[in-house]
Amino acid sequence: MWVRLNGERKIKAIIRDVEDDIAVMIITDSNLKHREKLLASEKAFSYKLQLDAIKRQGKRYNLGNSNTSAQIDKRSKDIVT
């Protein structure tokens, strides 16, 4: 059983029922904001996960126009950076 250093056995937690892509955004955002020391490779991986999650959100397969897809990708990249 896990016990905190101060002897407590309970932790404060928020439980949310969200889709996988939203969970990825929450986890990576939390890590980027709250971890004191992150390697450059860890930051890069977190940003890549976020970018991939953003690209999957609202993806339409019936567009038929590759130009529109390129515009969506560009906006996704702007959101993450």
N, CA, C and O atoms as a CHARMM CRD file, in Angstrom:
* protein
*
  324
    1    1 MET  N      0.84300  -1.17800   0.00000 PROA 1      0.00000
    2    1 MET  CA     0.00000   0.00000   0.00000 PROA 1      0.00000
    3    1 MET  C      0.88400   1.23500   0.00000 PROA 1      0.00000
    4    1 MET  O      1.91300   1.28900   0.67300 PROA 1      0.00000
    5    2 TRP  N      0.46100   2.21600  -0.76400 PROA 2      0.00000
    6    2 TRP  CA     1.20700   3.45600  -0.89100 PROA 2      0.00000
    7    2 TRP  C      0.86400   4.38800   0.26700 PROA 2      0.00000
    8    2 TRP  O     -0.31000   4.59200   0.57300 PROA 2      0.00000
    9    3 VAL  N      1.88700   4.95700   0.91400 PROA 3      0.00000
   10    3 VAL  CA     1.67900   5.88900   2.01900 PROA 3      0.00000
   11    3 VAL  C      2.55700   7.10600   1.78300 PROA 3      0.00000
   12    3 VAL  O      3.74100   6.96800   1.47500 PROA 3      0.00000
   13    4 ARG  N      1.98700   8.29600   1.92400 PROA 4      0.00000
   14    4 ARG  CA     2.76100   9.52200   1.78800 PROA 4      0.00000
   15    4 ARG  C      3.75900   9.63800   2.92500 PROA 4      0.00000
   16    4 ARG  O      3.64800   8.95600   3.94400 PROA 4      0.00000
   17    5 LEU  N      4.72900  10.50800   2.73500 PROA 5      0.00000
   18    5 LEU  CA     5.73500  10.71700   3.76400 PROA 5      0.00000
   19    5 LEU  C      5.12400  11.21500   5.07800 PROA 5      0.00000
   20    5 LEU  O      5.64800  10.93400   6.15600 PROA 5      0.00000
   21    6 ASN  N      4.01900  11.95300   4.98300 PROA 6      0.00000
   22    6 ASN  CA     3.39800  12.46700   6.20500 PROA 6      0.00000
   23    6 ASN  C      2.40400  11.46600   6.80600 PROA 6      0.00000
   24    6 ASN  O      1.69700  11.79600   7.75800 PROA 6      0.00000
   25    7 GLY  N      2.34500  10.25200   6.25900 PROA 7      0.00000
   26    7 GLY  CA     1.50900   9.20600   6.83300 PROA 7      0.00000
   27    7 GLY  C      0.10300   9.10900   6.26100 PROA 7      0.00000
   28    7 GLY  O     -0.63500   8.18700   6.60900 PROA 7      0.00000
   29    8 GLU  N     -0.28400  10.03000   5.39600 PROA 8      0.00000
   30    8 GLU  CA    -1.62900   9.98400   4.82200 PROA 8      0.00000
   31    8 GLU  C     -1.73700   8.85800   3.80600 PROA 8      0.00000
   32    8 GLU  O     -0.77000   8.53300   3.11800 PROA 8      0.00000
   33    9 ARG  N     -2.91600   8.27200   3.71900 PROA 9      0.00000
   34    9 ARG  CA    -3.16300   7.20600   2.74600 PROA 9      0.00000
   35    9 ARG  C     -4.09800   7.65000   1.63400 PROA 9      0.00000
   36    9 ARG  O     -4.40100   6.86800   0.73400 PROA 9      0.00000
   37   10 LYS  N     -4.55300   8.87600   1.68400 PROA 10     0.00000
   38   10 LYS  CA    -5.46700   9.39500   0.67000 PROA 10     0.00000
   39   10 LYS  C     -4.79200  10.54500  -0.07100 PROA 10     0.00000
   40   10 LYS  O     -3.94600  11.25200   0.47700 PROA 10     0.00000
   41   11 ILE  N     -5.18800  10.71000  -1.32300 PROA 11     0.00000
   42   11 ILE  CA    -4.71300  11.84100  -2.11100 PROA 11     0.00000
   43   11 ILE  C     -5.91800  12.55600  -2.69200 PROA 11     0.00000
   44   11 ILE  O     -6.98500  11.96500  -2.85900 PROA 11     0.00000
   45   12 LYS  N     -5.74000  13.82700  -2.99600 PROA 12     0.00000
   46   12 LYS  CA    -6.79100  14.58600  -3.66600 PROA 12     0.00000
   47   12 LYS  C     -6.71100  14.25500  -5.15600 PROA 12     0.00000
   48   12 LYS  O     -5.63100  14.28100  -5.74600 PROA 12     0.00000
   49   13 ALA  N     -7.83000  13.95200  -5.74600 PROA 13     0.00000
   50   13 ALA  CA    -7.84000  13.59700  -7.16600 PROA 13     0.00000
   51   13 ALA  C     -9.13900  14.04000  -7.80900 PROA 13     0.00000
   52   13 ALA  O    -10.18700  14.10000  -7.16600 PROA 13     0.00000
   53   14 ILE  N     -9.04600  14.34600  -9.07800 PROA 14     0.00000
   54   14 ILE  CA   -10.21800  14.65400  -9.89200 PROA 14     0.00000
   55   14 ILE  C    -10.31300  13.55400 -10.93900 PROA 14     0.00000
   56   14 ILE  O     -9.35500  13.29900 -11.66800 PROA 14     0.00000
   57   15 ILE  N    -11.45100  12.91400 -11.01000 PROA 15     0.00000
   58   15 ILE  CA   -11.65800  11.84000 -11.98100 PROA 15     0.00000
   59   15 ILE  C    -12.61800  12.34400 -13.04800 PROA 15     0.00000
   60   15 ILE  O    -13.73000  12.78400 -12.75300 PROA 15     0.00000
   61   16 ARG  N    -12.16700  12.27000 -14.28000 PROA 16     0.00000
   62   16 ARG  CA   -12.98400  12.73600 -15.40400 PROA 16     0.00000
   63   16 ARG  C    -13.11800  11.61500 -16.42600 PROA 16     0.00000
   64   16 ARG  O    -12.17300  10.86800 -16.68000 PROA 16     0.00000
   65   17 ASP  N    -14.29200  11.51400 -16.99600 PROA 17     0.00000
   66   17 ASP  CA   -14.53400  10.55800 -18.07100 PROA 17     0.00000
   67   17 ASP  C    -14.41200  11.32100 -19.38300 PROA 17     0.00000
   68   17 ASP  O    -15.35000  12.00200 -19.79600 PROA 17     0.00000
   69   18 VAL  N    -13.26100  11.21100 -20.03700 PROA 18     0.00000
   70   18 VAL  CA   -13.01100  11.95000 -21.27600 PROA 18     0.00000
   71   18 VAL  C    -12.52100  10.99700 -22.35800 PROA 18     0.00000
   72   18 VAL  O    -12.12200   9.86600 -22.08000 PROA 18     0.00000
   73   19 GLU  N    -12.55900  11.47100 -23.58300 PROA 19     0.00000
   74   19 GLU  CA   -12.04700  10.69400 -24.70900 PROA 19     0.00000
   75   19 GLU  C    -10.52100  10.63200 -24.62800 PROA 19     0.00000
   76   19 GLU  O     -9.89100  11.44100 -23.94700 PROA 19     0.00000
   77   20 ASP  N     -9.94300   9.67100 -25.32400 PROA 20     0.00000
   78   20 ASP  CA    -8.49900   9.44500 -25.26300 PROA 20     0.00000
   79   20 ASP  C     -7.69100  10.68300 -25.64700 PROA 20     0.00000
   80   20 ASP  O     -6.71400  11.01000 -24.97300 PROA 20     0.00000
   81   21 ASP  N     -8.08000  11.37400 -26.71500 PROA 21     0.00000
   82   21 ASP  CA    -7.32300  12.53900 -27.15400 PROA 21     0.00000
   83   21 ASP  C     -7.35200  13.66300 -26.11600 PROA 21     0.00000
   84   21 ASP  O     -6.35200  14.35200 -25.91500 PROA 21     0.00000
   85   22 ILE  N     -8.48100  13.84500 -25.46800 PROA 22     0.00000
   86   22 ILE  CA    -8.58300  14.85400 -24.41700 PROA 22     0.00000
   87   22 ILE  C     -7.70500  14.44900 -23.23200 PROA 22     0.00000
   88   22 ILE  O     -7.05100  15.30000 -22.62800 PROA 22     0.00000
   89   23 ALA  N     -7.68600  13.16800 -22.89900 PROA 23     0.00000
   90   23 ALA  CA    -6.83700  12.67900 -21.80800 PROA 23     0.00000
   91   23 ALA  C     -5.36000  12.94000 -22.10900 PROA 23     0.00000
   92   23 ALA  O     -4.60200  13.33100 -21.22200 PROA 23     0.00000
   93   24 VAL  N     -4.95900  12.72300 -23.35100 PROA 24     0.00000
   94   24 VAL  CA    -3.56900  12.98800 -23.75300 PROA 24     0.00000
   95   24 VAL  C     -3.24600  14.45700 -23.54600 PROA 24     0.00000
   96   24 VAL  O     -2.17800  14.78900 -23.03200 PROA 24     0.00000
   97   25 MET  N     -4.15500  15.34200 -23.94000 PROA 25     0.00000
   98   25 MET  CA    -3.92900  16.77800 -23.77900 PROA 25     0.00000
   99   25 MET  C     -3.80000  17.15100 -22.30100 PROA 25     0.00000
  100   25 MET  O     -2.93300  17.94500 -21.93600 PROA 25     0.00000
  101   26 ILE  N     -4.64700  16.59000 -21.46200 PROA 26     0.00000
  102   26 ILE  CA    -4.61000  16.89500 -20.02800 PROA 26     0.00000
  103   26 ILE  C     -3.30600  16.41000 -19.40600 PROA 26     0.00000
  104   26 ILE  O     -2.66100  17.14300 -18.65600 PROA 26     0.00000
  105   27 ILE  N     -2.92300  15.18600 -19.71500 PROA 27     0.00000
  106   27 ILE  CA    -1.71600  14.60000 -19.12700 PROA 27     0.00000
  107   27 ILE  C     -0.46300  15.35700 -19.57000 PROA 27     0.00000
  108   27 ILE  O      0.37000  15.72100 -18.74000 PROA 27     0.00000
  109   28 THR  N     -0.33200  15.59200 -20.86400 PROA 28     0.00000
  110   28 THR  CA     0.87600  16.25400 -21.35400 PROA 28     0.00000
  111   28 THR  C      0.94300  17.69900 -20.87500 PROA 28     0.00000
  112   28 THR  O      2.01800  18.19000 -20.53200 PROA 28     0.00000
  113   29 ASP  N     -0.19500  18.37800 -20.85100 PROA 29     0.00000
  114   29 ASP  CA    -0.22000  19.75700 -20.37100 PROA 29     0.00000
  115   29 ASP  C      0.19300  19.81800 -18.90300 PROA 29     0.00000
  116   29 ASP  O      0.96500  20.69100 -18.50500 PROA 29     0.00000
  117   30 SER  N     -0.31400  18.90400 -18.11500 PROA 30     0.00000
  118   30 SER  CA     0.03100  18.85800 -16.69900 PROA 30     0.00000
  119   30 SER  C      1.52700  18.59500 -16.51000 PROA 30     0.00000
  120   30 SER  O      2.17300  19.25200 -15.69400 PROA 30     0.00000
  121   31 ASN  N      2.07100  17.65400 -17.24800 PROA 31     0.00000
  122   31 ASN  CA     3.50600  17.36700 -17.14300 PROA 31     0.00000
  123   31 ASN  C      4.35000  18.56300 -17.54000 PROA 31     0.00000
  124   31 ASN  O      5.33500  18.87800 -16.87200 PROA 31     0.00000
  125   32 LEU  N      3.97400  19.23500 -18.62400 PROA 32     0.00000
  126   32 LEU  CA     4.74800  20.38000 -19.08900 PROA 32     0.00000
  127   32 LEU  C      4.70000  21.53700 -18.09000 PROA 32     0.00000
  128   32 LEU  O      5.68100  22.26500 -17.93900 PROA 32     0.00000
  129   33 LYS  N      3.58400  21.70900 -17.41900 PROA 33     0.00000
  130   33 LYS  CA     3.43200  22.83300 -16.48600 PROA 33     0.00000
  131   33 LYS  C      3.99900  22.55500 -15.10500 PROA 33     0.00000
  132   33 LYS  O      4.49500  23.47200 -14.45100 PROA 33     0.00000
  133   34 HSD  N      3.93900  21.31300 -14.64500 PROA 34     0.00000
  134   34 HSD  CA     4.22500  21.05500 -13.24500 PROA 34     0.00000
  135   34 HSD  C      5.53400  20.32000 -12.95200 PROA 34     0.00000
  136   34 HSD  O      5.98600  20.31400 -11.80700 PROA 34     0.00000
  137   35 ARG  N      6.13600  19.71500 -13.93700 PROA 35     0.00000
  138   35 ARG  CA     7.41600  19.03900 -13.67900 PROA 35     0.00000
  139   35 ARG  C      8.53900  20.06100 -13.74600 PROA 35     0.00000
  140   35 ARG  O      8.63100  20.83700 -14.69700 PROA 35     0.00000
  141   36 GLU  N      9.38600  20.05400 -12.73200 PROA 36     0.00000
  142   36 GLU  CA    10.43800  21.05900 -12.65100 PROA 36     0.00000
  143   36 GLU  C     11.51600  20.86700 -13.71500 PROA 36     0.00000
  144   36 GLU  O     11.93400  21.82300 -14.36800 PROA 36     0.00000
  145   37 LYS  N     11.95400  19.64300 -13.87800 PROA 37     0.00000
  146   37 LYS  CA    13.02200  19.38100 -14.83700 PROA 37     0.00000
  147   37 LYS  C     12.53300  18.39600 -15.89200 PROA 37     0.00000
  148   37 LYS  O     12.19800  17.25100 -15.58900 PROA 37     0.00000
  149   38 LEU  N     12.50000  18.86300 -17.12300 PROA 38     0.00000
  150   38 LEU  CA    12.13900  18.00500 -18.24600 PROA 38     0.00000
  151   38 LEU  C     13.27000  18.03300 -19.25400 PROA 38     0.00000
  152   38 LEU  O     13.79600  19.09600 -19.58100 PROA 38     0.00000
  153   39 LEU  N     13.63600  16.87900 -19.73700 PROA 39     0.00000
  154   39 LEU  CA    14.61800  16.82800 -20.81200 PROA 39     0.00000
  155   39 LEU  C     13.99000  17.39600 -22.08200 PROA 39     0.00000
  156   39 LEU  O     12.77000  17.37500 -22.24400 PROA 39     0.00000
  157   40 ALA  N     14.81900  17.89500 -22.96200 PROA 40     0.00000
  158   40 ALA  CA    14.31900  18.42300 -24.23200 PROA 40     0.00000
  159   40 ALA  C     13.56700  17.34300 -25.00200 PROA 40     0.00000
  160   40 ALA  O     12.56700  17.62600 -25.66200 PROA 40     0.00000
  161   41 SER  N     14.04900  16.11200 -24.91500 PROA 41     0.00000
  162   41 SER  CA    13.38600  15.01400 -25.61600 PROA 41     0.00000
  163   41 SER  C     11.99600  14.73500 -25.02100 PROA 41     0.00000
  164   41 SER  O     11.07400  14.37100 -25.75000 PROA 41     0.00000
  165   42 GLU  N     11.84600  14.90400 -23.69300 PROA 42     0.00000
  166   42 GLU  CA    10.54000  14.70200 -23.06000 PROA 42     0.00000
  167   42 GLU  C      9.55900  15.79700 -23.47900 PROA 42     0.00000
  168   42 GLU  O      8.38500  15.52500 -23.73300 PROA 42     0.00000
  169   43 LYS  N     10.04900  17.03300 -23.55000 PROA 43     0.00000
  170   43 LYS  CA     9.19100  18.13500 -24.01300 PROA 43     0.00000
  171   43 LYS  C      8.76000  17.89800 -25.45900 PROA 43     0.00000
  172   43 LYS  O      7.58800  18.05700 -25.80100 PROA 43     0.00000
  173   44 ALA  N      9.70500  17.52300 -26.28800 PROA 44     0.00000
  174   44 ALA  CA     9.40100  17.28800 -27.70300 PROA 44     0.00000
  175   44 ALA  C      8.36400  16.18100 -27.85000 PROA 44     0.00000
  176   44 ALA  O      7.43800  16.30100 -28.65300 PROA 44     0.00000
  177   45 PHE  N      8.51200  15.10900 -27.08100 PROA 45     0.00000
  178   45 PHE  CA     7.56100  14.00100 -27.16000 PROA 45     0.00000
  179   45 PHE  C      6.17900  14.45000 -26.70100 PROA 45     0.00000
  180   45 PHE  O      5.17700  14.06900 -27.30600 PROA 45     0.00000
  181   46 SER  N      6.10900  15.25700 -25.63900 PROA 46     0.00000
  182   46 SER  CA     4.81800  15.75600 -25.15500 PROA 46     0.00000
  183   46 SER  C      4.14200  16.62100 -26.20900 PROA 46     0.00000
  184   46 SER  O      2.94500  16.48400 -26.46100 PROA 46     0.00000
  185   47 TYR  N      4.91800  17.51700 -26.82800 PROA 47     0.00000
  186   47 TYR  CA     4.34200  18.37400 -27.86800 PROA 47     0.00000
  187   47 TYR  C      3.88900  17.55100 -29.07600 PROA 47     0.00000
  188   47 TYR  O      2.87500  17.87200 -29.69600 PROA 47     0.00000
  189   48 LYS  N      4.62600  16.50100 -29.41100 PROA 48     0.00000
  190   48 LYS  CA     4.21800  15.63900 -30.52300 PROA 48     0.00000
  191   48 LYS  C      2.90600  14.93300 -30.19800 PROA 48     0.00000
  192   48 LYS  O      2.02100  14.84900 -31.05000 PROA 48     0.00000
  193   49 LEU  N      2.77200  14.42200 -28.96400 PROA 49     0.00000
  194   49 LEU  CA     1.51900  13.78400 -28.55600 PROA 49     0.00000
  195   49 LEU  C      0.35300  14.76800 -28.65500 PROA 49     0.00000
  196   49 LEU  O     -0.73300  14.41500 -29.11500 PROA 49     0.00000
  197   50 GLN  N      0.59000  16.00300 -28.22100 PROA 50     0.00000
  198   50 GLN  CA    -0.46400  17.01700 -28.29400 PROA 50     0.00000
  199   50 GLN  C     -0.83900  17.31400 -29.73900 PROA 50     0.00000
  200   50 GLN  O     -2.02100  17.38800 -30.07700 PROA 50     0.00000
  201   51 LEU  N      0.15300  17.48100 -30.57900 PROA 51     0.00000
  202   51 LEU  CA    -0.10900  17.76800 -31.99000 PROA 51     0.00000
  203   51 LEU  C     -0.89800  16.63900 -32.64500 PROA 51     0.00000
  204   51 LEU  O     -1.84600  16.89000 -33.38900 PROA 51     0.00000
  205   52 ASP  N     -0.50900  15.40800 -32.37000 PROA 52     0.00000
  206   52 ASP  CA    -1.22800  14.25800 -32.93100 PROA 52     0.00000
  207   52 ASP  C     -2.67600  14.21700 -32.44000 PROA 52     0.00000
  208   52 ASP  O     -3.58300  13.90700 -33.21200 PROA 52     0.00000
  209   53 ALA  N     -2.89600  14.52800 -31.16300 PROA 53     0.00000
  210   53 ALA  CA    -4.25200  14.53200 -30.61000 PROA 53     0.00000
  211   53 ALA  C     -5.09000  15.62500 -31.24700 PROA 53     0.00000
  212   53 ALA  O     -6.26600  15.41100 -31.54200 PROA 53     0.00000
  213   54 ILE  N     -4.50100  16.79400 -31.46400 PROA 54     0.00000
  214   54 ILE  CA    -5.23000  17.90300 -32.09400 PROA 54     0.00000
  215   54 ILE  C     -5.58800  17.55100 -33.53300 PROA 54     0.00000
  216   54 ILE  O     -6.68600  17.85800 -33.99700 PROA 54     0.00000
  217   55 LYS  N     -4.67300  16.91700 -34.22800 PROA 55     0.00000
  218   55 LYS  CA    -4.94300  16.53400 -35.61700 PROA 55     0.00000
  219   55 LYS  C     -6.10500  15.55000 -35.71900 PROA 55     0.00000
  220   55 LYS  O     -6.87500  15.59600 -36.67800 PROA 55     0.00000
  221   56 ARG  N     -6.23100  14.66700 -34.74300 PROA 56     0.00000
  222   56 ARG  CA    -7.30500  13.66700 -34.78300 PROA 56     0.00000
  223   56 ARG  C     -8.66500  14.24400 -34.41600 PROA 56     0.00000
  224   56 ARG  O     -9.68700  13.68800 -34.81800 PROA 56     0.00000
  225   57 GLN  N     -8.70800  15.33500 -33.67000 PROA 57     0.00000
  226   57 GLN  CA    -9.97700  15.90800 -33.23600 PROA 57     0.00000
  227   57 GLN  C    -10.71100  16.50600 -34.42500 PROA 57     0.00000
  228   57 GLN  O    -10.15700  17.30900 -35.17600 PROA 57     0.00000
  229   58 GLY  N    -11.93900  16.11200 -34.58200 PROA 58     0.00000
  230   58 GLY  CA   -12.77600  16.66900 -35.62700 PROA 58     0.00000
  231   58 GLY  C    -12.33800  16.32000 -37.02900 PROA 58     0.00000
  232   58 GLY  O    -12.71600  17.00500 -37.98000 PROA 58     0.00000
  233   59 LYS  N    -11.55000  15.27200 -37.18200 PROA 59     0.00000
  234   59 LYS  CA   -11.05700  14.89100 -38.49600 PROA 59     0.00000
  235   59 LYS  C    -12.19800  14.38400 -39.36200 PROA 59     0.00000
  236   59 LYS  O    -13.00800  13.56300 -38.93200 PROA 59     0.00000
  237   60 ARG  N    -12.24600  14.88900 -40.59300 PROA 60     0.00000
  238   60 ARG  CA   -13.27500  14.47400 -41.53500 PROA 60     0.00000
  239   60 ARG  C    -12.61700  13.70000 -42.66200 PROA 60     0.00000
  240   60 ARG  O    -11.56300  14.08100 -43.17100 PROA 60     0.00000
  241   61 TYR  N    -13.25300  12.61600 -43.03500 PROA 61     0.00000
  242   61 TYR  CA   -12.69500  11.77800 -44.08500 PROA 61     0.00000
  243   61 TYR  C    -13.39300  11.97000 -45.42200 PROA 61     0.00000
  244   61 TYR  O    -13.01100  11.34200 -46.40900 PROA 61     0.00000
  245   62 ASN  N    -14.40300  12.82300 -45.47400 PROA 62     0.00000
  246   62 ASN  CA   -15.15700  13.00400 -46.71300 PROA 62     0.00000
  247   62 ASN  C    -14.82800  14.30700 -47.42000 PROA 62     0.00000
  248   62 ASN  O    -15.59600  14.74000 -48.27800 PROA 62     0.00000
  249   63 LEU  N    -13.72400  14.94300 -47.09400 PROA 63     0.00000
  250   63 LEU  CA   -13.39600  16.22100 -47.69700 PROA 63     0.00000
  251   63 LEU  C    -13.00100  16.07800 -49.16400 PROA 63     0.00000
  252   63 LEU  O    -13.47600  16.83500 -50.01000 PROA 63     0.00000
  253   64 GLY  N    -12.14600  15.12500 -49.46600 PROA 64     0.00000
  254   64 GLY  CA   -11.73000  14.90400 -50.84400 PROA 64     0.00000
  255   64 GLY  C    -10.79000  15.96100 -51.37200 PROA 64     0.00000
  256   64 GLY  O    -10.30000  15.83000 -52.49400 PROA 64     0.00000
  257   65 ASN  N    -10.52200  16.99800 -50.61300 PROA 65     0.00000
  258   65 ASN  CA    -9.66300  18.08000 -51.06000 PROA 65     0.00000
  259   65 ASN  C     -8.43200  18.11800 -50.16700 PROA 65     0.00000
  260   65 ASN  O     -8.53700  18.44200 -48.98400 PROA 65     0.00000
  261   66 SER  N     -7.26600  17.79100 -50.71700 PROA 66     0.00000
  262   66 SER  CA    -6.04900  17.74000 -49.90800 PROA 66     0.00000
  263   66 SER  C     -5.63100  19.12800 -49.43100 PROA 66     0.00000
  264   66 SER  O     -4.92300  19.24300 -48.43000 PROA 66     0.00000
  265   67 ASN  N     -6.05400  20.18300 -50.12600 PROA 67     0.00000
  266   67 ASN  CA    -5.74500  21.54700 -49.71000 PROA 67     0.00000
  267   67 ASN  C     -6.33300  21.85100 -48.34000 PROA 67     0.00000
  268   67 ASN  O     -5.66600  22.43300 -47.48400 PROA 67     0.00000
  269   68 THR  N     -7.57500  21.45700 -48.13800 PROA 68     0.00000
  270   68 THR  CA    -8.24300  21.69400 -46.86200 PROA 68     0.00000
  271   68 THR  C     -7.51600  20.96100 -45.74200 PROA 68     0.00000
  272   68 THR  O     -7.36200  21.50300 -44.64800 PROA 68     0.00000
  273   69 SER  N     -7.07500  19.75100 -45.99900 PROA 69     0.00000
  274   69 SER  CA    -6.34400  18.97000 -45.00500 PROA 69     0.00000
  275   69 SER  C     -5.05300  19.67600 -44.61200 PROA 69     0.00000
  276   69 SER  O     -4.70600  19.71500 -43.43200 PROA 69     0.00000
  277   70 ALA  N     -4.34300  20.23200 -45.58200 PROA 70     0.00000
  278   70 ALA  CA    -3.10400  20.95000 -45.29300 PROA 70     0.00000
  279   70 ALA  C     -3.37900  22.17700 -44.42400 PROA 70     0.00000
  280   70 ALA  O     -2.57600  22.50600 -43.55100 PROA 70     0.00000
  281   71 GLN  N     -4.50100  22.85400 -44.65300 PROA 71     0.00000
  282   71 GLN  CA    -4.85900  24.01800 -43.83900 PROA 71     0.00000
  283   71 GLN  C     -5.14600  23.60200 -42.40500 PROA 71     0.00000
  284   71 GLN  O     -4.75000  24.29600 -41.46900 PROA 71     0.00000
  285   72 ILE  N     -5.83100  22.48000 -42.22100 PROA 72     0.00000
  286   72 ILE  CA    -6.13100  21.99600 -40.86900 PROA 72     0.00000
  287   72 ILE  C     -4.83100  21.66200 -40.15100 PROA 72     0.00000
  288   72 ILE  O     -4.66900  22.02500 -38.98600 PROA 72     0.00000
  289   73 ASP  N     -3.89500  20.97800 -40.81600 PROA 73     0.00000
  290   73 ASP  CA    -2.61300  20.63300 -40.20100 PROA 73     0.00000
  291   73 ASP  C     -1.85200  21.88100 -39.77900 PROA 73     0.00000
  292   73 ASP  O     -1.25300  21.90500 -38.70400 PROA 73     0.00000
  293   74 LYS  N     -1.86700  22.90800 -40.60300 PROA 74     0.00000
  294   74 LYS  CA    -1.14000  24.13300 -40.28400 PROA 74     0.00000
  295   74 LYS  C     -1.72000  24.77100 -39.02800 PROA 74     0.00000
  296   74 LYS  O     -0.96800  25.18500 -38.14600 PROA 74     0.00000
  297   75 ARG  N     -3.03200  24.85700 -38.93400 PROA 75     0.00000
  298   75 ARG  CA    -3.64500  25.45900 -37.75800 PROA 75     0.00000
  299   75 ARG  C     -3.35700  24.63800 -36.50800 PROA 75     0.00000
  300   75 ARG  O     -3.15100  25.21300 -35.44000 PROA 75     0.00000
  301   76 SER  N     -3.33900  23.32900 -36.60800 PROA 76     0.00000
  302   76 SER  CA    -3.05100  22.46700 -35.47200 PROA 76     0.00000
  303   76 SER  C     -1.65600  22.74600 -34.93300 PROA 76     0.00000
  304   76 SER  O     -1.45700  22.83000 -33.72100 PROA 76     0.00000
  305   77 LYS  N     -0.69700  22.89000 -35.83200 PROA 77     0.00000
  306   77 LYS  CA     0.66000  23.15900 -35.41600 PROA 77     0.00000
  307   77 LYS  C      0.76700  24.51700 -34.72600 PROA 77     0.00000
  308   77 LYS  O      1.51700  24.66300 -33.76100 PROA 77     0.00000
  309   78 ASP  N      0.02700  25.50700 -35.21100 PROA 78     0.00000
  310   78 ASP  CA     0.04200  26.82700 -34.60200 PROA 78     0.00000
  311   78 ASP  C     -0.53200  26.78800 -33.18100 PROA 78     0.00000
  312   78 ASP  O     -0.06200  27.51700 -32.30700 PROA 78     0.00000
  313   79 ILE  N     -1.53200  25.95100 -32.94700 PROA 79     0.00000
  314   79 ILE  CA    -2.13800  25.84900 -31.62200 PROA 79     0.00000
  315   79 ILE  C     -1.14800  25.30900 -30.60800 PROA 79     0.00000
  316   79 ILE  O     -1.08700  25.80200 -29.48100 PROA 79     0.00000
  317   80 VAL  N     -0.37700  24.31000 -30.98600 PROA 80     0.00000
  318   80 VAL  CA     0.53400  23.65600 -30.05200 PROA 80     0.00000
  319   80 VAL  C      1.74200  24.53200 -29.74100 PROA 80     0.00000
  320   80 VAL  O      2.21100  24.54500 -28.60300 PROA 80     0.00000
  321   81 THR  N      2.25100  25.25700 -30.72100 PROA 81     0.00000
  322   81 THR  CA     3.47500  26.05000 -30.50300 PROA 81     0.00000
  323   81 THR  C      3.20700  27.36700 -29.91400 PROA 81     0.00000
  324   81 THR  O      4.13800  28.13700 -29.67700 PROA 81     0.00000
